[in-house]
Amino acid sequence: MDHLNRHQAPLTKEMWNALDQAAIAAARDRLTARRFLKLEGPFGLGLTAIEVGNDQYCRQPAPDEAGAIMGHTLPVPLIRKGFGLSLRRVAAALDNGQPLDLSPAEDAAEAVADREEELIYRGQPDFHLQGLLTAEGRTHSAGGWSDVGQSLQALLAAVTKLDEGGFHGPYALALAPALYNSLFKLYPSSDVPQIDHLRKLCTKGIYKAPIDGGVLVDVRVGTLILGEDLRTGYVSQDGVHYQLYVMESLVLRIDEPRAICTIGAEARSA
């Protein structure tokens, strides 16, 4: 099934490869959760939902009636962003060998990556999708970021909560940009930044993410299921631009919400 419709566009195979590579590189720079979550797939565009958990009776049947056994499913969101390439610039690339400006594809890929991050961290409550920051059953630890050394205490408190729940690591940590940047402060009378110390606890990495506060996870938390990985496709042309798009489909399956500890963004006095 040629759902990308590329054969309808007057672009060469080399151009499509360049568009794909530019989009992937632009998205990769903004994606954080993919770096520490387990990935499965891609399974193709036709993956619209996944089953989670075990089948169960929807209610316990009475002795004289049949029981109805049902499963639980998660929808797999399709993320898409359109963009345009100038007809004249494509013609200049094809006919005259001029370089093709790939920035529209990069901008679209960044928008797709931002939406992926939002889905993974915050979920989509309207469609019963939970994220790392919103999952029911997660633990929470107060923050403490005002002074050098408090970040270590905040992280130790979060690690302790996960450890007490039976999740002993390895751990990954995602932090809001301001909190992540604060980790580069040096300890007093030392040339060692805090982030070097914290990396010994978070062996799966520390990441600057588009969130408030932070979230510490044991990597057994769940799996990112890919339907269609990031690709570019063709729609039409309007006499000025070729209309294209960047798309992907994926969903986060949270298997162990107790493997998540959110960390508050609030600062505490020393």
C-alpha atoms as an extended CHARMM CRD file, in Angstrom:
* protein
*
       270  EXT
         1         1  MET       CA              0.0000000000        0.0000000000        0.0000000000  PROA      1               0.0000000000
         2         2  ASP       CA              1.5650000000        3.2740000000       -1.1520000000  PROA      2               0.0000000000
         3         3  HSD       CA             -0.0360000000        5.4860000000        1.4750000000  PROA      3               0.0000000000
         4         4  LEU       CA              2.7270000000        8.0870000000        1.1480000000  PROA      4               0.0000000000
         5         5  ASN       CA              1.6470000000        8.7490000000       -2.4520000000  PROA      5               0.0000000000
         6         6  ARG       CA              5.2110000000        9.5420000000       -3.4940000000  PROA      6               0.0000000000
         7         7  HSD       CA              4.7780000000        8.2900000000       -7.0340000000  PROA      7               0.0000000000
         8         8  GLN       CA              2.4500000000       11.2450000000       -7.7200000000  PROA      8               0.0000000000
         9         9  ALA       CA              5.1580000000       13.8160000000       -6.9600000000  PROA      9               0.0000000000
        10        10  PRO       CA              7.8410000000       14.8940000000       -9.4690000000  PROA      10              0.0000000000
        11        11  LEU       CA             10.5670000000       14.3610000000       -6.8760000000  PROA      11              0.0000000000
        12        12  THR       CA             13.4790000000       12.0390000000       -7.4110000000  PROA      12              0.0000000000
        13        13  LYS       CA             14.3670000000        9.1770000000       -5.1110000000  PROA      13              0.0000000000
        14        14  GLU       CA             17.3670000000       11.1960000000       -3.9650000000  PROA      14              0.0000000000
        15        15  MET       CA             15.0960000000       14.1180000000       -3.0390000000  PROA      15              0.0000000000
        16        16  TRP       CA             12.8100000000       11.8860000000       -1.0180000000  PROA      16              0.0000000000
        17        17  ASN       CA             15.8060000000       10.4250000000        0.7820000000  PROA      17              0.0000000000
        18        18  ALA       CA             17.0750000000       13.9240000000        1.5460000000  PROA      18              0.0000000000
        19        19  LEU       CA             13.6470000000       14.9640000000        2.8640000000  PROA      19              0.0000000000
        20        20  ASP       CA             13.4210000000       11.8770000000        5.0760000000  PROA      20              0.0000000000
        21        21  GLN       CA             16.9320000000       12.3520000000        6.4370000000  PROA      21              0.0000000000
        22        22  ALA       CA             16.3650000000       16.0570000000        7.1350000000  PROA      22              0.0000000000
        23        23  ALA       CA             13.0700000000       15.3430000000        8.8990000000  PROA      23              0.0000000000
        24        24  ILE       CA             14.5380000000       12.5360000000       11.0060000000  PROA      24              0.0000000000
        25        25  ALA       CA             17.5590000000       14.6230000000       12.0190000000  PROA      25              0.0000000000
        26        26  ALA       CA             15.3770000000       17.5990000000       12.9870000000  PROA      26              0.0000000000
        27        27  ALA       CA             13.0070000000       15.4210000000       15.0290000000  PROA      27              0.0000000000
        28        28  ARG       CA             15.8150000000       13.5180000000       16.7310000000  PROA      28              0.0000000000
        29        29  ASP       CA             17.2190000000       16.7390000000       18.2060000000  PROA      29              0.0000000000
        30        30  ARG       CA             13.9190000000       17.3620000000       20.0250000000  PROA      30              0.0000000000
        31        31  LEU       CA             13.0050000000       13.8410000000       21.1240000000  PROA      31              0.0000000000
        32        32  THR       CA             13.9740000000       12.7690000000       24.6320000000  PROA      32              0.0000000000
        33        33  ALA       CA             11.6400000000        9.9650000000       25.7420000000  PROA      33              0.0000000000
        34        34  ARG       CA             12.7260000000        7.7070000000       22.8630000000  PROA      34              0.0000000000
        35        35  ARG       CA             16.2370000000        7.7650000000       24.2800000000  PROA      35              0.0000000000
        36        36  PHE       CA             15.3510000000        5.8940000000       27.4540000000  PROA      36              0.0000000000
        37        37  LEU       CA             12.0730000000        4.0730000000       26.7510000000  PROA      37              0.0000000000
        38        38  LYS       CA             12.0200000000        0.6100000000       25.2470000000  PROA      38              0.0000000000
        39        39  LEU       CA             10.8780000000        0.6680000000       21.6040000000  PROA      39              0.0000000000
        40        40  GLU       CA              8.9210000000       -1.9470000000       19.6550000000  PROA      40              0.0000000000
        41        41  GLY       CA              8.0320000000       -1.7620000000       15.9670000000  PROA      41              0.0000000000
        42        42  PRO       CA              7.3900000000       -0.2140000000       13.5990000000  PROA      42              0.0000000000
        43        43  PHE       CA              4.3170000000       -2.3530000000       12.8920000000  PROA      43              0.0000000000
        44        44  GLY       CA              2.8930000000       -0.2710000000       10.0560000000  PROA      44              0.0000000000
        45        45  LEU       CA              0.2280000000        2.3210000000        9.4370000000  PROA      45              0.0000000000
        46        46  GLY       CA             -2.5600000000       -0.1850000000       10.0860000000  PROA      46              0.0000000000
        47        47  LEU       CA             -1.7760000000       -0.3560000000       13.8020000000  PROA      47              0.0000000000
        48        48  THR       CA             -4.6310000000        1.7470000000       15.1800000000  PROA      48              0.0000000000
        49        49  ALA       CA             -4.9260000000        0.2220000000       18.6720000000  PROA      49              0.0000000000
        50        50  ILE       CA             -3.0630000000       -2.1550000000       20.9830000000  PROA      50              0.0000000000
        51        51  GLU       CA             -4.4160000000       -4.5010000000       23.6250000000  PROA      51              0.0000000000
        52        52  VAL       CA             -3.2310000000       -4.0040000000       27.1910000000  PROA      52              0.0000000000
        53        53  GLY       CA             -3.6800000000       -6.0840000000       30.3140000000  PROA      53              0.0000000000
        54        54  ASN       CA             -5.5770000000       -9.3480000000       30.5980000000  PROA      54              0.0000000000
        55        55  ASP       CA             -9.0810000000      -10.1550000000       29.3900000000  PROA      55              0.0000000000
        56        56  GLN       CA            -11.6290000000       -9.9500000000       32.1880000000  PROA      56              0.0000000000
        57        57  TYR       CA            -15.3420000000      -10.3730000000       32.7970000000  PROA      57              0.0000000000
        58        58  CYS       CA            -16.9990000000       -6.9940000000       32.3320000000  PROA      58              0.0000000000
        59        59  ARG       CA            -19.1070000000       -8.0000000000       35.3420000000  PROA      59              0.0000000000
        60        60  GLN       CA            -19.3680000000      -11.1880000000       37.2700000000  PROA      60              0.0000000000
        61        61  PRO       CA            -22.1140000000      -13.3150000000       35.6740000000  PROA      61              0.0000000000
        62        62  ALA       CA            -24.9530000000      -14.6760000000       37.7270000000  PROA      62              0.0000000000
        63        63  PRO       CA            -25.2220000000      -18.5170000000       37.9770000000  PROA      63              0.0000000000
        64        64  ASP       CA            -27.8760000000      -18.6570000000       35.2480000000  PROA      64              0.0000000000
        65        65  GLU       CA            -26.3230000000      -16.2750000000       32.7290000000  PROA      65              0.0000000000
        66        66  ALA       CA            -23.4080000000      -16.2080000000       30.3390000000  PROA      66              0.0000000000
        67        67  GLY       CA            -20.4660000000      -13.9910000000       31.0380000000  PROA      67              0.0000000000
        68        68  ALA       CA            -19.0170000000      -11.3700000000       28.7060000000  PROA      68              0.0000000000
        69        69  ILE       CA            -15.2300000000      -11.2850000000       28.6050000000  PROA      69              0.0000000000
        70        70  MET       CA            -13.6060000000       -8.1260000000       27.3310000000  PROA      70              0.0000000000
        71        71  GLY       CA            -10.1150000000       -6.7410000000       26.8290000000  PROA      71              0.0000000000
        72        72  HSD       CA             -8.6940000000       -3.2470000000       27.1520000000  PROA      72              0.0000000000
        73        73  THR       CA             -7.1760000000       -1.3050000000       24.2850000000  PROA      73              0.0000000000
        74        74  LEU       CA             -5.2020000000        1.8820000000       23.7650000000  PROA      74              0.0000000000
        75        75  PRO       CA             -5.6290000000        3.9440000000       20.5830000000  PROA      75              0.0000000000
        76        76  VAL       CA             -2.4780000000        4.6150000000       18.5750000000  PROA      76              0.0000000000
        77        77  PRO       CA             -2.4110000000        8.3190000000       17.6560000000  PROA      77              0.0000000000
        78        78  LEU       CA             -1.3860000000        9.3800000000       14.1650000000  PROA      78              0.0000000000
        79        79  ILE       CA              0.6860000000       12.5730000000       14.2670000000  PROA      79              0.0000000000
        80        80  ARG       CA              0.8420000000       14.6520000000       11.0850000000  PROA      80              0.0000000000
        81        81  LYS       CA              2.0960000000       18.0750000000        9.9970000000  PROA      81              0.0000000000
        82        82  GLY       CA              1.8870000000       19.4450000000        6.4640000000  PROA      82              0.0000000000
        83        83  PHE       CA              4.4050000000       21.6520000000        4.6850000000  PROA      83              0.0000000000
        84        84  GLY       CA              5.0010000000       23.0900000000        1.2330000000  PROA      84              0.0000000000
        85        85  LEU       CA              7.9330000000       23.0630000000       -1.1750000000  PROA      85              0.0000000000
        86        86  SER       CA              8.0940000000       25.7710000000       -3.8300000000  PROA      86              0.0000000000
        87        87  LEU       CA              7.4250000000       24.4590000000       -7.3430000000  PROA      87              0.0000000000
        88        88  ARG       CA             10.1040000000       26.7870000000       -8.6820000000  PROA      88              0.0000000000
        89        89  ARG       CA             12.7290000000       25.6730000000       -6.1890000000  PROA      89              0.0000000000
        90        90  VAL       CA             12.0410000000       22.0240000000       -6.9460000000  PROA      90              0.0000000000
        91        91  ALA       CA             12.3350000000       22.8120000000      -10.6680000000  PROA      91              0.0000000000
        92        92  ALA       CA             15.6160000000       24.6290000000      -10.0320000000  PROA      92              0.0000000000
        93        93  ALA       CA             16.9440000000       21.5910000000       -8.1770000000  PROA      93              0.0000000000
        94        94  LEU       CA             15.8160000000       19.1760000000      -10.9000000000  PROA      94              0.0000000000
        95        95  ASP       CA             16.7840000000       21.2360000000      -13.9430000000  PROA      95              0.0000000000
        96        96  ASN       CA             19.7490000000       23.2880000000      -12.7540000000  PROA      96              0.0000000000
        97        97  GLY       CA             21.1780000000       21.2670000000       -9.8940000000  PROA      97              0.0000000000
        98        98  GLN       CA             20.5500000000       24.0090000000       -7.3520000000  PROA      98              0.0000000000
        99        99  PRO       CA             20.3360000000       22.9340000000       -3.6900000000  PROA      99              0.0000000000
       100       100  LEU       CA             16.8250000000       22.3340000000       -2.3970000000  PROA      100             0.0000000000
       101       101  ASP       CA             15.8250000000       24.1320000000        0.7850000000  PROA      101             0.0000000000
       102       102  LEU       CA             14.7710000000       21.3900000000        3.2230000000  PROA      102             0.0000000000
       103       103  SER       CA             13.8680000000       23.6810000000        6.1300000000  PROA      103             0.0000000000
       104       104  PRO       CA             10.0700000000       23.3220000000        5.6110000000  PROA      104             0.0000000000
       105       105  ALA       CA             10.4080000000       19.5680000000        6.1630000000  PROA      105             0.0000000000
       106       106  GLU       CA             12.5980000000       20.1710000000        9.2050000000  PROA      106             0.0000000000
       107       107  ASP       CA             10.0630000000       22.5970000000       10.7160000000  PROA      107             0.0000000000
       108       108  ALA       CA              7.2300000000       20.1140000000       10.1760000000  PROA      108             0.0000000000
       109       109  ALA       CA              9.2730000000       17.2930000000       11.7170000000  PROA      109             0.0000000000
       110       110  GLU       CA             10.0020000000       19.4250000000       14.7770000000  PROA      110             0.0000000000
       111       111  ALA       CA              6.2710000000       20.0350000000       15.2230000000  PROA      111             0.0000000000
       112       112  VAL       CA              5.6180000000       16.2790000000       15.0100000000  PROA      112             0.0000000000
       113       113  ALA       CA              8.3980000000       15.6050000000       17.5260000000  PROA      113             0.0000000000
       114       114  ASP       CA              6.9740000000       18.1800000000       19.9410000000  PROA      114             0.0000000000
       115       115  ARG       CA              3.5600000000       16.5110000000       19.7600000000  PROA      115             0.0000000000
       116       116  GLU       CA              5.1340000000       13.0920000000       20.3470000000  PROA      116             0.0000000000
       117       117  GLU       CA              6.8550000000       14.4030000000       23.4650000000  PROA      117             0.0000000000
       118       118  GLU       CA              3.5860000000       15.8850000000       24.7120000000  PROA      118             0.0000000000
       119       119  LEU       CA              1.7600000000       12.5850000000       24.2440000000  PROA      119             0.0000000000
       120       120  ILE       CA              4.4490000000       10.5930000000       26.0350000000  PROA      120             0.0000000000
       121       121  TYR       CA              4.8460000000       12.9070000000       29.0020000000  PROA      121             0.0000000000
       122       122  ARG       CA              1.2950000000       14.2420000000       29.4170000000  PROA      122             0.0000000000
       123       123  GLY       CA             -0.8680000000       11.7140000000       27.5960000000  PROA      123             0.0000000000
       124       124  GLN       CA             -4.2330000000       12.5670000000       26.0370000000  PROA      124             0.0000000000
       125       125  PRO       CA             -6.9420000000       12.3650000000       28.7280000000  PROA      125             0.0000000000
       126       126  ASP       CA             -9.8340000000       12.7290000000       26.2690000000  PROA      126             0.0000000000
       127       127  PHE       CA             -8.7990000000        9.4120000000       24.7010000000  PROA      127             0.0000000000
       128       128  HSD       CA             -7.7740000000        7.7160000000       27.9710000000  PROA      128             0.0000000000
       129       129  LEU       CA             -4.0600000000        7.8910000000       27.1900000000  PROA      129             0.0000000000
       130       130  GLN       CA             -1.8300000000        8.4100000000       30.2050000000  PROA      130             0.0000000000
       131       131  GLY       CA              1.6270000000        9.9230000000       30.1500000000  PROA      131             0.0000000000
       132       132  LEU       CA              4.6570000000        9.6480000000       32.3870000000  PROA      132             0.0000000000
       133       133  LEU       CA              3.5710000000       12.7730000000       34.2720000000  PROA      133             0.0000000000
       134       134  THR       CA             -0.0880000000       11.8230000000       34.5680000000  PROA      134             0.0000000000
       135       135  ALA       CA             -0.2030000000        8.0360000000       35.0050000000  PROA      135             0.0000000000
       136       136  GLU       CA             -2.4550000000        6.7740000000       37.7850000000  PROA      136             0.0000000000
       137       137  GLY       CA             -0.4480000000        4.8700000000       40.3750000000  PROA      137             0.0000000000
       138       138  ARG       CA              2.7590000000        6.8770000000       39.9860000000  PROA      138             0.0000000000
       139       139  THR       CA              4.5740000000        8.2280000000       43.0390000000  PROA      139             0.0000000000
       140       140  HSD       CA              5.5780000000       11.8370000000       43.6520000000  PROA      140             0.0000000000
       141       141  SER       CA              8.4030000000       13.5790000000       45.4400000000  PROA      141             0.0000000000
       142       142  ALA       CA              8.6810000000       17.2470000000       46.3750000000  PROA      142             0.0000000000
       143       143  GLY       CA             11.3090000000       19.2470000000       44.5410000000  PROA      143             0.0000000000
       144       144  GLY       CA             14.1890000000       21.2200000000       45.9780000000  PROA      144             0.0000000000
       145       145  TRP       CA             16.2400000000       23.1660000000       43.5020000000  PROA      145             0.0000000000
       146       146  SER       CA             17.1070000000       26.4870000000       45.1250000000  PROA      146             0.0000000000
       147       147  ASP       CA             20.5940000000       25.6310000000       46.3920000000  PROA      147             0.0000000000
       148       148  VAL       CA             23.5060000000       23.5900000000       45.1390000000  PROA      148             0.0000000000
       149       149  GLY       CA             23.1000000000       20.1000000000       46.5630000000  PROA      149             0.0000000000
       150       150  GLN       CA             19.3070000000       20.1900000000       46.9260000000  PROA      150             0.0000000000
       151       151  SER       CA             18.8880000000       18.6460000000       43.4980000000  PROA      151             0.0000000000
       152       152  LEU       CA             20.7710000000       15.5970000000       44.7530000000  PROA      152             0.0000000000
       153       153  GLN       CA             18.4670000000       15.3840000000       47.7650000000  PROA      153             0.0000000000
       154       154  ALA       CA             15.3900000000       15.6750000000       45.5340000000  PROA      154             0.0000000000
       155       155  LEU       CA             16.6550000000       12.9030000000       43.3100000000  PROA      155             0.0000000000
       156       156  LEU       CA             17.6170000000       10.6870000000       46.2370000000  PROA      156             0.0000000000
       157       157  ALA       CA             14.0960000000       11.0590000000       47.6290000000  PROA      157             0.0000000000
       158       158  ALA       CA             12.6280000000        9.9970000000       44.2730000000  PROA      158             0.0000000000
       159       159  VAL       CA             15.0230000000        7.0610000000       43.9630000000  PROA      159             0.0000000000
       160       160  THR       CA             14.0960000000        5.9390000000       47.4700000000  PROA      160             0.0000000000
       161       161  LYS       CA             10.3810000000        5.9580000000       46.5990000000  PROA      161             0.0000000000
       162       162  LEU       CA             10.9790000000        3.7970000000       43.5210000000  PROA      162             0.0000000000
       163       163  ASP       CA             13.3600000000        1.5380000000       45.4260000000  PROA      163             0.0000000000
       164       164  GLU       CA             10.7720000000        0.9740000000       48.1560000000  PROA      164             0.0000000000
       165       165  GLY       CA              8.2860000000       -0.0160000000       45.4600000000  PROA      165             0.0000000000
       166       166  GLY       CA             10.6130000000       -2.7000000000       44.1430000000  PROA      166             0.0000000000
       167       167  PHE       CA             12.0700000000       -0.7380000000       41.2140000000  PROA      167             0.0000000000
       168       168  HSD       CA             15.7980000000       -0.6910000000       41.6940000000  PROA      168             0.0000000000
       169       169  GLY       CA             16.8490000000        0.7710000000       38.3500000000  PROA      169             0.0000000000
       170       170  PRO       CA             18.4620000000        1.4580000000       36.0470000000  PROA      170             0.0000000000
       171       171  TYR       CA             16.9170000000        4.9280000000       36.1020000000  PROA      171             0.0000000000
       172       172  ALA       CA             16.4380000000        7.7560000000       33.6170000000  PROA      172             0.0000000000
       173       173  LEU       CA             15.6290000000       11.3370000000       34.5880000000  PROA      173             0.0000000000
       174       174  ALA       CA             13.8490000000       13.9990000000       32.5180000000  PROA      174             0.0000000000
       175       175  LEU       CA             13.8550000000       17.5970000000       33.7540000000  PROA      175             0.0000000000
       176       176  ALA       CA             12.3920000000       20.9370000000       32.7730000000  PROA      176             0.0000000000
       177       177  PRO       CA             14.9840000000       23.0830000000       30.9310000000  PROA      177             0.0000000000
       178       178  ALA       CA             15.6210000000       25.4500000000       33.8700000000  PROA      178             0.0000000000
       179       179  LEU       CA             16.1050000000       22.5540000000       36.2830000000  PROA      179             0.0000000000
       180       180  TYR       CA             18.3500000000       20.6840000000       33.8730000000  PROA      180             0.0000000000
       181       181  ASN       CA             20.4820000000       23.7580000000       33.3220000000  PROA      181             0.0000000000
       182       182  SER       CA             20.8100000000       24.2890000000       37.0730000000  PROA      182             0.0000000000
       183       183  LEU       CA             22.6160000000       20.9610000000       37.3570000000  PROA      183             0.0000000000
       184       184  PHE       CA             25.7050000000       22.5160000000       35.7850000000  PROA      184             0.0000000000
       185       185  LYS       CA             26.3470000000       24.5370000000       38.9370000000  PROA      185             0.0000000000
       186       186  LEU       CA             29.5640000000       23.5280000000       40.6460000000  PROA      186             0.0000000000
       187       187  TYR       CA             29.6700000000       22.1960000000       44.1590000000  PROA      187             0.0000000000
       188       188  PRO       CA             31.2890000000       24.6970000000       46.5630000000  PROA      188             0.0000000000
       189       189  SER       CA             35.0900000000       24.6130000000       46.4460000000  PROA      189             0.0000000000
       190       190  SER       CA             34.9470000000       22.0900000000       43.6270000000  PROA      190             0.0000000000
       191       191  ASP       CA             35.1420000000       21.8970000000       39.8560000000  PROA      191             0.0000000000
       192       192  VAL       CA             32.5610000000       19.0720000000       39.7550000000  PROA      192             0.0000000000
       193       193  PRO       CA             29.1000000000       19.9950000000       38.3660000000  PROA      193             0.0000000000
       194       194  GLN       CA             26.0520000000       18.4290000000       39.9830000000  PROA      194             0.0000000000
       195       195  ILE       CA             25.0710000000       16.6590000000       36.7730000000  PROA      195             0.0000000000
       196       196  ASP       CA             28.2090000000       14.5110000000       36.8930000000  PROA      196             0.0000000000
       197       197  HSD       CA             27.2180000000       13.3270000000       40.3550000000  PROA      197             0.0000000000
       198       198  LEU       CA             23.6090000000       12.6290000000       39.3980000000  PROA      198             0.0000000000
       199       199  ARG       CA             24.6080000000       10.6070000000       36.3540000000  PROA      199             0.0000000000
       200       200  LYS       CA             25.9410000000        7.9540000000       38.7220000000  PROA      200             0.0000000000
       201       201  LEU       CA             22.3590000000        7.4340000000       39.9120000000  PROA      201             0.0000000000
       202       202  CYS       CA             20.6920000000        7.8670000000       36.5200000000  PROA      202             0.0000000000
       203       203  THR       CA             22.7210000000        5.5170000000       34.3940000000  PROA      203             0.0000000000
       204       204  LYS       CA             20.1440000000        5.6160000000       31.5630000000  PROA      204             0.0000000000
       205       205  GLY       CA             20.6750000000        9.3390000000       31.1740000000  PROA      205             0.0000000000
       206       206  ILE       CA             19.4970000000       12.7820000000       32.2460000000  PROA      206             0.0000000000
       207       207  TYR       CA             17.4950000000       14.6790000000       29.6430000000  PROA      207             0.0000000000
       208       208  LYS       CA             16.2310000000       18.2210000000       29.0920000000  PROA      208             0.0000000000
       209       209  ALA       CA             12.5330000000       17.7760000000       28.3070000000  PROA      209             0.0000000000
       210       210  PRO       CA              9.5580000000       20.0900000000       27.5940000000  PROA      210             0.0000000000
       211       211  ILE       CA              7.9350000000       19.4860000000       30.9860000000  PROA      211             0.0000000000
       212       212  ASP       CA              7.4120000000       21.1640000000       34.3410000000  PROA      212             0.0000000000
       213       213  GLY       CA              9.4380000000       19.7330000000       37.1940000000  PROA      213             0.0000000000
       214       214  GLY       CA             10.9430000000       16.3320000000       36.5820000000  PROA      214             0.0000000000
       215       215  VAL       CA             10.1910000000       12.6530000000       36.2610000000  PROA      215             0.0000000000
       216       216  LEU       CA             12.3700000000        9.7290000000       37.3010000000  PROA      216             0.0000000000
       217       217  VAL       CA             11.6050000000        6.3310000000       35.7920000000  PROA      217             0.0000000000
       218       218  ASP       CA             12.8320000000        2.8100000000       36.1130000000  PROA      218             0.0000000000
       219       219  VAL       CA             13.2400000000        1.7290000000       32.4930000000  PROA      219             0.0000000000
       220       220  ARG       CA             10.8160000000       -1.1570000000       33.0840000000  PROA      220             0.0000000000
       221       221  VAL       CA              8.0400000000        1.4470000000       33.1400000000  PROA      221             0.0000000000
       222       222  GLY       CA              6.6870000000        0.4570000000       29.7300000000  PROA      222             0.0000000000
       223       223  THR       CA              7.2010000000        0.4250000000       25.9980000000  PROA      223             0.0000000000
       224       224  LEU       CA              6.8210000000        2.9030000000       23.1740000000  PROA      224             0.0000000000
       225       225  ILE       CA              4.9230000000        1.0890000000       20.4190000000  PROA      225             0.0000000000
       226       226  LEU       CA              5.5910000000        2.4030000000       16.9080000000  PROA      226             0.0000000000
       227       227  GLY       CA              3.0850000000        2.0260000000       14.1080000000  PROA      227             0.0000000000
       228       228  GLU       CA              4.5790000000        4.1080000000       11.3170000000  PROA      228             0.0000000000
       229       229  ASP       CA              7.9380000000        5.6860000000       12.0710000000  PROA      229             0.0000000000
       230       230  LEU       CA              8.6750000000        9.2170000000       10.8750000000  PROA      230             0.0000000000
       231       231  ARG       CA              8.1690000000        9.5270000000        7.0930000000  PROA      231             0.0000000000
       232       232  THR       CA              7.3750000000       12.1930000000        4.5000000000  PROA      232             0.0000000000
       233       233  GLY       CA              4.5610000000       11.9340000000        1.9650000000  PROA      233             0.0000000000
       234       234  TYR       CA              2.8760000000       13.8300000000       -0.8730000000  PROA      234             0.0000000000
       235       235  VAL       CA             -0.6090000000       15.3410000000       -1.0730000000  PROA      235             0.0000000000
       236       236  SER       CA             -0.9560000000       17.6110000000       -4.1200000000  PROA      236             0.0000000000
       237       237  GLN       CA              0.2380000000       20.8360000000       -5.7230000000  PROA      237             0.0000000000
       238       238  ASP       CA             -1.5880000000       24.1550000000       -5.8430000000  PROA      238             0.0000000000
       239       239  GLY       CA              0.3310000000       25.9370000000       -8.5880000000  PROA      239             0.0000000000
       240       240  VAL       CA              2.7290000000       27.5300000000       -6.1130000000  PROA      240             0.0000000000
       241       241  HSD       CA              3.8100000000       24.7380000000       -3.7750000000  PROA      241             0.0000000000
       242       242  TYR       CA              3.9650000000       20.9810000000       -3.6870000000  PROA      242             0.0000000000
       243       243  GLN       CA              1.9860000000       20.0530000000       -0.5810000000  PROA      243             0.0000000000
       244       244  LEU       CA              3.7120000000       17.3890000000        1.4990000000  PROA      244             0.0000000000
       245       245  TYR       CA              3.5630000000       16.1530000000        5.0800000000  PROA      245             0.0000000000
       246       246  VAL       CA              5.5050000000       14.4990000000        7.8600000000  PROA      246             0.0000000000
       247       247  MET       CA              3.7270000000       11.7700000000        9.7970000000  PROA      247             0.0000000000
       248       248  GLU       CA              4.1720000000        8.9860000000       12.3220000000  PROA      248             0.0000000000
       249       249  SER       CA              2.0160000000        6.8820000000       14.6400000000  PROA      249             0.0000000000
       250       250  LEU       CA              2.8840000000        5.6440000000       18.1110000000  PROA      250             0.0000000000
       251       251  VAL       CA              1.6100000000        5.1330000000       21.6530000000  PROA      251             0.0000000000
       252       252  LEU       CA              3.1850000000        4.7170000000       25.0780000000  PROA      252             0.0000000000
       253       253  ARG       CA              2.1040000000        1.5350000000       26.8490000000  PROA      253             0.0000000000
       254       254  ILE       CA              2.6840000000        2.0390000000       30.5750000000  PROA      254             0.0000000000
       255       255  ASP       CA              3.1330000000       -1.3940000000       32.1400000000  PROA      255             0.0000000000
       256       256  GLU       CA              4.3460000000       -0.3290000000       35.5960000000  PROA      256             0.0000000000
       257       257  PRO       CA              3.0570000000        3.0870000000       36.7190000000  PROA      257             0.0000000000
       258       258  ARG       CA              4.7390000000        2.4910000000       40.0930000000  PROA      258             0.0000000000
       259       259  ALA       CA              8.0540000000        2.7190000000       38.2060000000  PROA      259             0.0000000000
       260       260  ILE       CA              7.4120000000        6.4650000000       37.7800000000  PROA      260             0.0000000000
       261       261  CYS       CA              8.1800000000        9.1660000000       40.3200000000  PROA      261             0.0000000000
       262       262  THR       CA              7.3360000000       12.7250000000       39.3630000000  PROA      262             0.0000000000
       263       263  ILE       CA              9.3960000000       15.4600000000       41.0300000000  PROA      263             0.0000000000
       264       264  GLY       CA              7.9520000000       18.8610000000       41.8290000000  PROA      264             0.0000000000
       265       265  ALA       CA              9.3540000000       22.0300000000       40.3080000000  PROA      265             0.0000000000
       266       266  GLU       CA              9.0770000000       23.9960000000       43.5280000000  PROA      266             0.0000000000
       267       267  ALA       CA             12.1710000000       25.2790000000       45.2620000000  PROA      267             0.0000000000
       268       268  ARG       CA             12.6960000000       24.7320000000       48.9770000000  PROA      268             0.0000000000
       269       269  SER       CA             14.6540000000       26.9120000000       51.3350000000  PROA      269             0.0000000000
       270       270  ALA       CA             17.8850000000       25.4440000000       52.6170000000  PROA      270             0.0000000000
